[in-house]
């Protein structure tokens, strides 16, 4: 998990990594960081929803621009 690719979830990523460092192998194995993982997953889901919305708007604008260009080319 890289911080620069997930700007909305930086705090959750750092909390999850810190939990893993504090818990050790057996703590992670026994689910000590499950709550931080749930919070992180929810953050990733919300971030993905925002990203998808932006990409969809861009795709619609590109499609509209393409259709306008095609109309100008056709007689």
N, C-alpha and C positions, 0 to 999 in steps of 0.2 A: 504494500500500500504506500503510494507516494503522496506526499503532501501537496506537491504542486499540481497534481492531476485531480485532486479532490479538495478544492479550496473551501467548500462549505462544511466539510467534516474534519477539519484539522484538529479541533479539540477532542472529538470522539476517537480519532485515530491515536492521538498521543495518550489518551486515557487507557485505551485498549493495550497499547504497547507497554505502558507502565505497569498495568495489571499483569501482563505476561512476565515482565521482569521480576515483579514482586512475588508472584505466585510460584514460580519455578515449574519444573516439569510436572510434578505430581499435582500441583494446584491446578494447572491447565487441564491435566487429564481428568481431574475430578470435577471440573466445571466451575472453578472459582471465578472465571472471567465471563461467564455466560451473559450476565446482565449488561456488561460493557459491549459485548458482541451484539446483543439485541439492539441496543441504542445505535451502534455503528451501522448495522444493517438497515435500520429505519432511516438513518441519515443518508446512506447511499441510495436508498429507494427514492427519497425526496429529491435528492440531487439529480438522479436520473430522469425523474419526471420533468424537472425544470429544463434539463438539457434536451430532452425529446421535444418539448414544446418549442424551444428555440430552433431546433433543426427542422421541425415541421413548418414553422413560419418561413424559414429561409427557403425550403424546398418549394413551398407554394409561391413565393415571390419569384424564384427562379423559373418555375413553370409558367407563370404569367408573363414574364419577360420573354421567354422562349416562344410562347404562343403569339405574342405581339410581333416578334421578329419574323415568324413564319407568315403572318398575315401580310406583312409589308413586302415580302419576297414574292408571294403568289399573286398572279394578275387578277 
